[in-house]
């Protein structure tokens, strides 16, 4: 499975760098965010993803529920032999790092089967292996030039910026969902209060009217 997403774009302002170094820097920055997916998980549903991983590769799975219900979901990770490496129930967010013990297809699933009414929106980031070096010749004996050192520093800063932006966007989406849900509840509560107030007012009007209405009495004379 290929988990690719477009890299973040923006006016970084690194126009002073040579075109070749700038292109290499941007490509490396995009490669760092190539495994992020946000998907909708319906109620009573389960969604699984598969990834081919070679032995000895370090992997990290990070997920967070953005919208829906109590913002929780079940997560399960299995190796090619079906051995459970990670299992959590009703988690809002979590991160798990492991090293592949063998070659094969690894499966990780998100389950919303415990929910009967609410849909969930789940974000996950599955990173396989380490990021490739910015300069393939970094292992050389000679030291990096000043321009190469600056590119490495900018590359690390860009990765941190991308991570912070992702978490801030997730928080913003979750906060917006909570605000919309609260707004809906307040609207329903206001409508209910208005209906109750109207019914009570009408009842009071009829009750007061009954106090001041004339009651006709019938007098019967009994002759001696």
Secondary structure as GFF3:
##gff-version 3
##sequence-region A 1 224
A	DSSP	alpha_helix	19	31	.	.	.	ID=ss1
A	DSSP	beta_strand	36	41	.	.	.	ID=ss2
A	DSSP	beta_strand	46	53	.	.	.	ID=ss3
A	DSSP	beta_strand	58	67	.	.	.	ID=ss4
A	DSSP	beta_strand	73	78	.	.	.	ID=ss5
A	DSSP	beta_strand	84	91	.	.	.	ID=ss6
A	DSSP	beta_strand	93	99	.	.	.	ID=ss7
A	DSSP	beta_strand	104	111	.	.	.	ID=ss8
A	DSSP	beta_strand	120	128	.	.	.	ID=ss9
A	DSSP	three_ten_helix	136	139	.	.	.	ID=ss10
A	DSSP	alpha_helix	146	212	.	.	.	ID=ss11
###
